[in-house]
Amino acid sequence: MRARSPSVVLVLAAMVSFAGCGSSDEGASSDASSKALTRTELATKADAICQTAKTDALAVDQPKDFATNPKAAATYLTAVQKITRKEQTDLAALTPDDEAKADYDAMVKSQGALADLLDGVVEKANAEDESGLQDLARSAELSKPFVAAATKIGAKGCAAG
C-alpha cells in the first residue's frame, strides 16, 4: 500500500473523524436500548458515542510511514477498524422512537457502509494491495450520507466528525 499522494493521510483522518466514532464505554447503550428515545435523547446519546470514538481513534498513533508501509498501515487500520465496529454496535443498540426511526436508521446504515469500506481497506493493507488507498479515498464521498443523517437527527457532534 505505497502512496502516490500525501492526501491519502488526510482522507484517512476524515474517515476516522466521521466513521471512527466508536465507543470504548462498555455498556453505554444497554439502558438506552430498553426504551425508545426521542430525537433529542437519541442525538445526545449518539453524540456521546461519536465523541468517545473520536477520542479513542485519535489516541491510536498513526505511523509516519502509513502510506508507504503496508504492515504499519494494516496495524493502524485494524485498531481504527475495532473502534469503528464498536461504534456501529453502540449506535445500532440505541432505539429511536417512531418519529426519529427512519432518519436514525439512515444514519446507522451509512455508518455501516463506512465500516464496511474500512474492512476492505484493512484486508487490502494486510495483502499489501495498493488499491486500498484508492478505496480509502472514497470514504470522503461515503461520509456525506452519514453527515446528512446525523445532522437530520440533531447529532451535531457525529456530523462534525
N, CA, C and O of each residue as an XYZ file, in Angstrom:
644
protein
N       0.836     -1.183      0.000
C       0.000      0.000      0.000
C       0.878      1.243      0.000
O       0.806      2.043      0.932
N       1.688      1.417     -1.004
C       2.511      2.609     -1.108
C       1.668      3.736     -1.680
O       0.873      3.542     -2.600
N       1.860      4.907     -1.116
C       1.034      6.040     -1.536
C       1.606      6.709     -2.762
O       2.820      6.768     -2.958
N       0.724      7.199     -3.564
C       1.117      8.014     -4.687
C       0.801      9.480     -4.374
O       1.206     10.376     -5.115
N       0.089      9.719     -3.291
C      -0.313     11.076     -2.942
C      -0.370     11.225     -1.427
O      -0.915     10.357     -0.745
N       0.191     12.325     -0.883
C       0.125     12.528      0.561
C      -1.279     12.823      1.049
O      -1.528     12.788      2.254
N      -2.209     13.114      0.139
C      -3.576     13.424      0.553
C      -4.289     12.210      1.142
O      -5.332     12.362      1.779
N      -3.750     11.015      0.942
C      -4.363      9.812      1.498
C      -4.426      9.896      3.015
O      -5.401      9.460      3.627
N      -3.390     10.452      3.615
C      -3.377     10.590      5.069
C      -4.513     11.511      5.509
O      -5.157     11.254      6.527
N      -4.764     12.572      4.758
C      -5.867     13.473      5.092
C      -7.216     12.785      4.938
O      -8.123     13.007      5.740
N      -7.351     11.956      3.917
C      -8.593     11.208      3.717
C      -8.831     10.279      4.891
O      -9.952     10.178      5.389
N      -7.771      9.594      5.342
C      -7.917      8.697      6.480
C      -8.337      9.471      7.717
O      -9.192      9.019      8.478
N      -7.744     10.625      7.916
C      -8.120     11.432      9.075
C      -9.594     11.798      9.025
O     -10.278     11.769     10.048
N     -10.083     12.139      7.852
C     -11.504     12.449      7.711
C     -12.357     11.228      7.987
O     -13.398     11.323      8.637
N     -11.918     10.081      7.495
C     -12.679      8.856      7.708
C     -12.763      8.526      9.188
O     -13.820      8.138      9.685
N     -11.651      8.679      9.891
C     -11.652      8.418     11.325
C     -12.586      9.381     12.031
O     -13.289      9.002     12.968
N     -12.593     10.627     11.581
C     -13.467     11.609     12.218
C     -14.936     11.269     12.052
O     -15.727     11.421     12.984
N     -15.304     10.802     10.851
C     -16.717     10.530     10.603
C     -17.100      9.096     10.888
O     -18.185      8.842     11.412
N     -16.241      8.157     10.557
C     -16.604      6.766     10.717
C     -16.010      6.146     11.946
O     -16.564      5.195     12.496
N     -14.905      6.664     12.382
C     -14.241      6.108     13.538
C     -14.810      6.662     14.805
O     -14.054      7.061     15.691
N     -16.093      6.703     14.927
C     -16.757      7.298     16.073
C     -17.243      6.232     17.031
O     -18.338      6.361     17.579
N     -16.482      5.205     17.247
C     -16.902      4.111     18.120
C     -16.756      4.468     19.573
O     -16.177      5.503     19.904
N     -17.262      3.642     20.438
C     -17.229      3.918     21.858
C     -16.454      2.853     22.596
O     -16.609      1.662     22.327
N     -15.615      3.281     23.530
C     -14.943      2.319     24.380
C     -15.647      2.222     25.727
O     -15.182      1.516     26.622
N     -16.748      2.916     25.873
C     -17.519      2.916     27.092
C     -18.433      1.699     27.111
O     -19.559      1.746     26.616
N     -17.935      0.608     27.689
C     -18.700     -0.636     27.666
C     -20.028     -0.474     28.381
O     -20.115      0.092     29.471
N     -21.055     -0.988     27.731
C     -22.383     -0.944     28.322
C     -23.065      0.403     28.188
O     -24.118      0.626     28.784
N     -22.485      1.297     27.418
C     -23.033      2.644     27.301
C     -24.445      2.639     26.751
O     -25.245      3.513     27.087
N     -24.760      1.672     25.915
C     -26.067      1.698     25.280
C     -27.037      0.677     25.863
O     -28.149      0.541     25.353
N     -26.659     -0.032     26.895
C     -27.521     -1.088     27.419
C     -28.839     -0.541     27.964
O     -29.890     -1.146     27.752
N     -28.798      0.595     28.664
C     -30.046      1.145     29.180
C     -30.815      1.888     28.088
O     -32.040      1.999     28.142
N     -30.075      2.398     27.093
C     -30.723      3.144     26.019
C     -31.568      2.242     25.137
O     -32.569      2.683     24.572
N     -31.174      0.986     25.014
C     -31.907      0.099     24.126
C     -33.193     -0.414     24.761
O     -33.986     -1.069     24.084
N     -33.420     -0.138     26.035
C     -34.609     -0.643     26.702
C     -35.842      0.226     26.456
O     -36.961     -0.238     26.675
N     -35.674      1.451     26.014
C     -36.816      2.310     25.726
C     -36.543      3.108     24.462
O     -35.396      3.392     24.120
N     -37.622      3.462     23.779
C     -37.483      4.263     22.574
C     -37.059      5.679     22.966
O     -37.607      6.274     23.894
N     -36.080      6.199     22.242
C     -35.528      7.508     22.546
C     -36.116      8.562     21.607
O     -36.302      8.322     20.414
N     -36.398      9.718     22.168
C     -36.828     10.835     21.341
C     -35.644     11.284     20.485
O     -34.507     10.884     20.733
N     -35.908     12.096     19.503
C     -34.854     12.618     18.626
C     -33.765     13.318     19.461
O     -32.576     13.129     19.206
N     -34.162     14.107     20.436
C     -33.201     14.829     21.277
C     -32.366     13.864     22.109
O     -31.145     14.001     22.187
N     -33.029     12.883     22.732
C     -32.296     11.888     23.526
C     -31.346     11.079     22.643
O     -30.209     10.801     23.024
N     -31.820     10.717     21.488
C     -31.034      9.944     20.532
C     -29.790     10.722     20.115
O     -28.685     10.180     20.093
N     -29.978     11.982     19.788
C     -28.855     12.832     19.371
C     -27.815     12.938     20.480
O     -26.614     12.864     20.221
N     -28.274     13.110     21.704
C     -27.355     13.232     22.839
C     -26.541     11.955     23.020
O     -25.322     12.008     23.185
N     -27.212     10.817     22.990
C     -26.518      9.536     23.180
C     -25.600      9.216     21.994
O     -24.486      8.730     22.186
N     -26.062      9.486     20.783
C     -25.225      9.245     19.598
C     -23.989     10.141     19.640
O     -22.883      9.686     19.346
N     -24.167     11.391     19.998
C     -23.021     12.296     20.090
C     -22.002     11.816     21.123
O     -20.795     11.938     20.912
N     -22.485     11.276     22.229
C     -21.559     10.744     23.240
C     -20.756      9.567     22.672
O     -19.554      9.453     22.911
N     -21.426      8.706     21.926
C     -20.744      7.576     21.291
C     -19.693      8.092     20.302
O     -18.555      7.622     20.293
N     -20.084      9.052     19.480
C     -19.160      9.608     18.488
C     -17.971     10.303     19.149
O     -16.838     10.164     18.687
N     -18.216     11.037     20.208
C     -17.114     11.745     20.885
C     -16.140     10.753     21.510
O     -14.926     10.932     21.418
N     -16.659      9.727     22.133
C     -15.781      8.712     22.719
C     -14.940      8.059     21.631
O     -13.740      7.850     21.811
N     -15.556      7.741     20.518
C     -14.847      7.103     19.423
C     -13.787      8.009     18.832
O     -12.673      7.574     18.539
N     -14.139      9.262     18.660
C     -13.156     10.204     18.117
C     -11.939     10.262     19.037
O     -10.798     10.242     18.575
N     -12.192     10.333     20.328
C     -11.101     10.340     21.298
C     -10.282      9.061     21.193
O      -9.052      9.097     21.181
N     -10.982      7.928     21.117
C     -10.282      6.635     21.001
C      -9.452      6.568     19.719
O      -8.309      6.112     19.736
N     -10.033      7.024     18.611
C      -9.338      6.954     17.321
C      -8.117      7.871     17.307
O      -7.066      7.504     16.781
N      -8.257      9.045     17.877
C      -7.128      9.973     17.910
C      -6.015      9.489     18.828
O      -4.867      9.913     18.690
N      -6.345      8.606     19.760
C      -5.341      8.045     20.653
C      -4.496      6.967     19.970
O      -3.439      6.590     20.475
N      -4.957      6.483     18.841
C      -4.199      5.486     18.090
C      -3.159      6.239     17.262
O      -3.502      7.068     16.419
N      -1.905      5.943     17.510
C      -0.844      6.642     16.784
C      -0.800      6.200     15.329
O      -0.604      5.023     15.027
N      -0.984      7.163     14.436
C      -0.870      6.871     13.014
C       0.615      6.851     12.666
O       1.328      7.817     12.940
N       1.083      5.766     12.070
C       2.507      5.702     11.731
C       2.872      6.740     10.676
O       2.094      7.027      9.766
N       4.057      7.287     10.817
C       4.526      8.285      9.850
C       4.633      7.692      8.455
O       4.484      8.396      7.456
N       4.892      6.398      8.395
C       5.039      5.736      7.094
C       3.769      4.998      6.681
O       3.823      4.012      5.946
N       2.632      5.481      7.159
C       1.347      4.852      6.872
C       1.160      4.577      5.380
O       0.774      3.475      4.990
N       1.433      5.574      4.557
C       1.159      5.462      3.130
C       2.184      4.627      2.371
O       1.952      4.259      1.219
N       3.312      4.326      3.003
C       4.358      3.570      2.302
C       4.681      2.229      2.931
O       5.406      1.428      2.342
N       4.153      1.975      4.121
C       4.458      0.733      4.828
C       3.158     -0.040      5.068
O       2.419      0.265      6.005
N       2.877     -1.040      4.225
C       1.599     -1.755      4.350
C       1.397     -2.431      5.703
O       0.270     -2.490      6.195
N       2.452     -2.934      6.305
C       2.307     -3.598      7.610
C       1.930     -2.589      8.697
O       1.057     -2.855      9.524
N       2.586     -1.445      8.688
C       2.251     -0.398      9.656
C       0.832      0.118      9.409
O       0.076      0.359     10.350
N       0.484      0.283      8.136
C      -0.869      0.732      7.802
C      -1.905     -0.276      8.283
O      -2.932      0.101      8.848
N      -1.634     -1.554      8.059
C      -2.580     -2.602      8.467
C      -2.769     -2.611      9.981
O      -3.890     -2.768     10.464
N      -1.698     -2.447     10.720
C      -1.791     -2.420     12.183
C      -2.635     -1.229     12.640
O      -3.525     -1.367     13.479
N      -2.342     -0.078     12.082
C      -3.088      1.130     12.425
C      -4.560      1.002     12.038
O      -5.446      1.278     12.846
N      -4.813      0.586     10.808
C      -6.184      0.469     10.321
C      -6.989     -0.566     11.101
O      -8.191     -0.393     11.301
N      -6.340     -1.633     11.540
C      -7.027     -2.647     12.344
C      -7.493     -2.056     13.673
O      -8.591     -2.353     14.144
N      -6.651     -1.222     14.268
C      -7.045     -0.563     15.524
C      -8.241      0.363     15.291
O      -9.184      0.380     16.082
N      -8.197      1.129     14.203
C      -9.309      2.031     13.875
C     -10.560      1.227     13.532
O     -11.675      1.620     13.877
N     -10.366      0.107     12.854
C     -11.483     -0.768     12.474
C     -12.234     -1.255     13.719
O     -13.465     -1.286     13.724
N     -11.511     -1.630     14.763
C     -12.160     -2.085     16.002
C     -13.008     -0.979     16.609
O     -14.110     -1.233     17.093
N     -12.506      0.229     16.584
C     -13.253      1.365     17.123
C     -14.512      1.606     16.284
O     -15.592      1.855     16.820
N     -14.354      1.527     14.986
C     -15.478      1.754     14.080
C     -16.563      0.699     14.251
O     -17.749      1.027     14.267
N     -16.170     -0.548     14.379
C     -17.164     -1.620     14.576
C     -17.848     -1.492     15.938
O     -19.029     -1.814     16.068
N     -17.124     -1.031     16.938
C     -17.731     -0.798     18.250
C     -18.770      0.320     18.136
O     -19.843      0.252     18.736
N     -18.432      1.343     17.358
C     -19.387      2.418     17.135
C     -20.660      1.874     16.507
O     -21.769      2.195     16.936
N     -20.488      1.060     15.503
C     -21.646      0.514     14.803
C     -22.541     -0.253     15.769
O     -23.763     -0.110     15.737
N     -21.939     -1.056     16.614
C     -22.697     -1.824     17.597
C     -23.414     -0.899     18.578
O     -24.592     -1.092     18.877
N     -22.698      0.100     19.071
C     -23.286      1.019     20.052
C     -24.407      1.858     19.452
O     -25.451      2.043     20.077
N     -24.195      2.362     18.247
C     -25.244      3.154     17.605
C     -26.465      2.290     17.294
O     -27.601      2.720     17.491
N     -26.229      1.084     16.813
C     -27.340      0.191     16.470
C     -28.132     -0.229     17.707
O     -29.306     -0.584     17.600
N     -27.500     -0.191     18.870
C     -28.185     -0.594     20.101
C     -29.170      0.469     20.601
O     -30.049      0.170     21.409
N     -29.026      1.691     20.126
C     -29.969      2.742     20.518
C     -31.292      2.518     19.790
O     -31.314      2.162     18.611
N     -32.382      2.728     20.502
C     -33.709      2.503     19.931
C     -34.421      3.841     19.745
O     -34.822      4.476     20.720
N     -34.575      4.268     18.490
C     -35.272      5.538     18.257
C     -36.785      5.372     18.380
O     -37.324      4.290     18.147
N     -37.452      6.447     18.746
C     -38.918      6.400     18.724
C     -39.378      6.433     17.268
O     -38.572      6.620     16.356
N     -40.663      6.251     17.063
C     -41.201      6.179     15.701
C     -40.911      7.437     14.885
O     -40.669      7.353     13.681
N     -40.933      8.581     15.523
C     -40.710      9.848     14.827
C     -39.291      9.932     14.263
O     -39.093     10.487     13.182
N     -38.322      9.402     14.961
C     -36.914      9.524     14.554
C     -36.377      8.287     13.839
O     -35.266      8.315     13.310
N     -37.144      7.215     13.816
C     -36.655      5.925     13.336
C     -36.066      5.952     11.924
O     -34.948      5.476     11.726
N     -36.767      6.482     10.962
C     -36.286      6.466      9.573
C     -34.968      7.230      9.434
O     -34.040      6.761      8.775
N     -34.893      8.395     10.049
C     -33.674      9.193      9.971
C     -32.512      8.498     10.682
O     -31.386      8.478     10.184
N     -32.804      7.933     11.845
C     -31.733      7.275     12.595
C     -31.267      6.005     11.888
O     -30.072      5.712     11.851
N     -32.208      5.261     11.332
C     -31.835      4.062     10.579
C     -30.917      4.422      9.409
O     -29.977      3.687      9.109
N     -31.186      5.546      8.753
C     -30.331      6.007      7.655
C     -28.931      6.345      8.161
O     -27.942      6.074      7.480
N     -28.843      6.932      9.346
C     -27.549      7.267      9.935
C     -26.751      5.999     10.234
O     -25.569      5.905      9.903
N     -27.407      5.033     10.859
C     -26.725      3.787     11.212
C     -26.319      3.022      9.951
O     -25.231      2.449      9.888
N     -27.192      3.018      8.958
C     -26.876      2.322      7.707
C     -25.663      2.950      7.021
O     -24.785      2.232      6.543
N     -25.608      4.264      6.969
C     -24.485      4.925      6.311
C     -23.194      4.746      7.097
O     -22.116      4.680      6.506
N     -23.287      4.666      8.418
C     -22.098      4.385      9.213
C     -21.617      2.979      8.910
O     -20.411      2.735      8.849
N     -22.542      2.053      8.720
C     -22.188      0.676      8.373
C     -21.467      0.592      7.039
O     -20.553     -0.215      6.876
N     -21.874      1.423      6.083
C     -21.204      1.444      4.777
C     -19.753      1.907      4.929
O     -18.858      1.370      4.277
N     -19.523      2.891      5.779
C     -18.156      3.343      6.037
C     -17.343      2.258      6.736
O     -16.174      2.048      6.414
N     -17.958      1.574      7.686
C     -17.267      0.490      8.386
C     -16.930     -0.643      7.425
O     -15.851     -1.230      7.504
N     -17.852     -0.948      6.521
C     -17.593     -1.989      5.524
C     -16.431     -1.596      4.612
O     -15.586     -2.427      4.279
N     -16.395     -0.326      4.212
C     -15.289      0.157      3.395
C     -13.967     -0.029      4.131
O     -12.984     -0.489      3.551
N     -13.953      0.327      5.400
C     -12.733      0.181      6.201
C     -12.320     -1.285      6.295
O     -11.130     -1.594      6.249
N     -13.284     -2.185      6.425
C     -12.958     -3.621      6.450
C     -12.187     -4.013      5.198
O     -11.185     -4.722      5.276
N     -12.656     -3.550      4.046
C     -11.988     -3.863      2.780
C     -10.600     -3.251      2.700
O      -9.670     -3.873      2.185
N     -10.460     -2.039      3.205
C      -9.153     -1.377      3.194
C      -8.172     -2.140      4.079
O      -7.007     -2.301      3.715
N      -8.630     -2.608      5.233
C      -7.772     -3.396      6.120
C      -7.332     -4.680      5.425
O      -6.157     -5.043      5.473
N      -8.259     -5.358      4.788
C      -7.908     -6.588      4.056
C      -6.841     -6.307      3.007
O      -5.874     -7.058      2.876
N      -7.021     -5.231      2.267
C      -6.053     -4.895      1.229
C      -4.707     -4.489      1.818
O      -3.665     -4.825      1.255
N      -4.709     -3.778      2.934
C      -3.444     -3.418      3.586
C      -2.708     -4.680      4.022
O      -1.495     -4.793      3.844
N      -3.444     -5.620      4.589
C      -2.822     -6.885      5.008
C      -2.258     -7.664      3.822
O      -1.275     -8.391      3.962
N      -2.880     -7.509      2.660
C      -2.426     -8.195      1.447
C      -1.413     -7.347      0.659
O      -0.966     -7.750     -0.415
N      -1.060     -6.182      1.194
C      -0.148     -5.245      0.529
C      -0.662     -4.838     -0.853
O       0.108     -4.680     -1.800
N      -1.964     -4.676     -0.939
C      -2.645     -4.285     -2.175
C      -2.832     -2.769     -2.156
O      -3.598     -2.244     -1.349
N      -2.129     -2.069     -3.049
C      -2.174     -0.606     -3.093
C      -3.548     -0.035     -3.408
O      -3.805      1.135     -3.124
N      -4.428     -0.830     -3.983
C      -5.753     -0.302     -4.325
C      -6.562      0.066     -3.083
O      -7.579      0.751     -3.188
N      -6.124     -0.380     -1.919
C      -6.781      0.011     -0.670
C      -6.728      1.513     -0.444
O      -7.638      2.092      0.151
N      -5.659      2.144     -0.920
C      -5.555      3.601     -0.790
C      -6.615      4.300     -1.628
O      -7.173      5.315     -1.211
N      -6.890      3.761     -2.803
C      -7.950      4.325     -3.644
C      -9.306      4.131     -2.973
O     -10.151      5.026     -3.001
N      -9.510      2.965     -2.372
C     -10.759      2.713     -1.649
C     -10.912      3.700     -0.497
O     -11.992      4.242     -0.260
N      -9.812      3.921      0.210
C      -9.825      4.834      1.341
C     -10.225      6.240      0.906
O     -10.917      6.949      1.636
N      -9.795      6.630     -0.261
C     -10.144      7.955     -0.783
C     -11.655      8.098     -0.986
O     -12.176      9.213     -0.955
N     -12.356      6.997     -1.190
C     -13.815      7.026     -1.357
C     -14.544      7.345     -0.057
O     -15.734      7.662     -0.080
N     -13.859      7.268      1.057
C     -14.531      7.481      2.344
C     -15.106      8.886      2.470
O     -16.138      9.078      3.113
N     -14.453      9.857      1.868
C     -14.971     11.229      1.946
C     -16.356     11.306      1.308
O     -17.257     11.947      1.849
N     -16.523     10.658      0.166
C     -17.827     10.647     -0.512
C     -18.853      9.841      0.283
O     -20.011     10.240      0.407
N     -18.409      8.695      0.820
C     -19.329      7.846      1.590
C     -19.738      8.480      2.918
O     -20.771      8.119      3.482
N     -18.946      9.408      3.416
C     -19.297     10.034      4.692
C     -20.426     11.044      4.555
O     -21.051     11.403      5.553
N     -20.699     11.509      3.345
C     -21.735     12.539      3.143
C     -23.121     12.091      3.621
O     -23.793     12.865      4.302
N     -23.582     10.863      3.289
C     -24.900     10.452      3.805
C     -24.922     10.345      5.336
O     -25.942     10.623      5.966
N     -23.796      9.940      5.926
C     -23.717      9.859      7.385
C     -23.867     11.254      7.982
O     -24.645     11.455      8.915
N     -23.131     12.204      7.451
C     -23.196     13.579      7.953
C     -24.608     14.134      7.794
O     -25.133     14.761      8.714
N     -25.222     13.911      6.644
C     -26.581     14.403      6.402
C     -27.572     13.785      7.384
O     -28.413     14.486      7.946
N     -27.473     12.475      7.589
C     -28.403     11.789      8.501
C     -28.166     12.227      9.948
O     -29.121     12.450     10.691
N     -26.904     12.349     10.347
C     -26.600     12.780     11.717
C     -27.117     14.199     11.951
O     -27.636     14.510     13.023
N     -26.974     15.036     10.960
C     -27.483     16.409     11.059
C     -29.000     16.405     11.205
O     -29.553     17.154     12.011
N     -29.663     15.571     10.433
C     -31.114     15.489     10.484
C     -31.600     15.001     11.854
O     -32.634     15.454     12.346
N     -30.867     14.096     12.455
C     -31.197     13.602     13.794
C     -30.939     14.677     14.848
O     -31.597     14.714     15.888
N     -29.971     15.551     14.564
C     -29.577     16.548     15.546
C     -28.309     16.159     16.264
O     -27.927     16.794     17.247
N     -27.652     15.118     15.780
C     -26.391     14.653     16.379
C     -25.247     15.468     15.773
O     -24.506     14.993     14.913
N     -25.129     16.701     16.247
C     -24.161     17.640     15.678
C     -22.731     17.171     15.880
O     -21.877     17.395     15.021
N     -22.463     16.530     16.994
C     -21.114     16.020     17.249
C     -20.735     14.941     16.261
O     -19.605     14.919     15.773
N     -21.652     14.050     15.959
C     -21.400     12.998     14.970
C     -21.219     13.616     13.587
O     -20.331     13.216     12.834
N     -22.048     14.577     13.263
C     -21.989     15.218     11.957
C     -20.703     15.993     11.752
O     -20.193     16.074     10.634
N     -20.176     16.562     12.823
C     -18.967     17.376     12.729
C     -17.707     16.531     12.641
O     -16.668     17.009     12.184
N     -17.789     15.295     13.070
C     -16.615     14.429     12.999
C     -15.681     14.587     14.102
O     -14.656     13.908     14.145
